[in-house]
Amino acid sequence: MKIVDEIYKYLMSKGVVTVKEITNFSREQFGYDYKYMYKKHINPFLKKGLLKRIRRGMYSAVNIYLEESQQADRYIIASKVRPKYYLSYHTALELHGCAYSAFWTIFISIDRSDYFRPFEFEGIKYQPATQANLDIEVMTMVYKKRKIQVSSPSRTFVDCVHRRNMVSGLEECLKSLDGLRGVSVASVRKVLEIYQNNLLLRSVGFIIEKMVEHSPFYGHIKENDLDGLVEKVGKTPMYFEQGVSSGLNKRWNIYVPNDLEGLMRGI
């Protein structure tokens, strides 16, 4: 097999490939450094349309044997932007199979020190979301024979309630969480410890309680499972959302939108 064919075969096997991966491959297989590899092979591949540049240091291989248009896999791209990360918010809902509607932004949770500028490729926006404790309630998921990091169901639940704008608002959030399997109150408590936010604790507790009433995927949660969260509810009432007509839920000491019950019934 010619060297150029061997390189192309490697690129196709990866689908999405980074400079680091190309460098390691070229050194191990041919003894090339990246500068030589780029000049001799990568740049010609780009010019011939065998590779597409996603962003600096990342490429997508193009299968010349397929006639139909091809799009690089968004989740694999996201998994290679930073070594320490997890896919979150609406992206996590998609991977857990419960996103209510399509979304054209991929959320990548990273440490603040690893921040990158948002970028777009093939109509998809890749958005950083700085987070603390990237190890708590983060799971490895096998996706297309590749391992990617994604928030666990419980962390996905808390994260989405916390930043509903990352899930297209309250209604999308509720309709998506309704189909989320595997939420555990014990795991939710671990995630809430990260945030130390009493409004979030009340909001999460209230929504879990409503999900138990409306969704079969929360039937394993018993009312007394939430007692540990109720004990931490502050004495001063708080608002689930500011500026909307609301009524007080006494158990969670939180004013919730009057139309929230209607949104839940509409799920």
Secondary structure, 3 states (H helix, E strand, C coil): CCHHHHHHHHHHHHCEEEHHHHHHHHHHHHCCCHHHHHHHHHHHHHHHCCEEEEECCEEEECCCCCCCCCCCCHHHHHHCCCCCCEECHHHHHHHCCCCCCCCCEEEEEECHHHCCCCEEECCEEEEEEECCCCCCCEEEEEECCEEEEEECHHHHHHHHHHCHHHHCCHHHHHHHHCCCCCCCHHHHHHHHHHHCCHHHHHHHHHHHHHHHHHCHHHCCCCHHHHHHHHCCCCCCCEECCCCCCEEEECCCCEEEECCHHHHHHCC
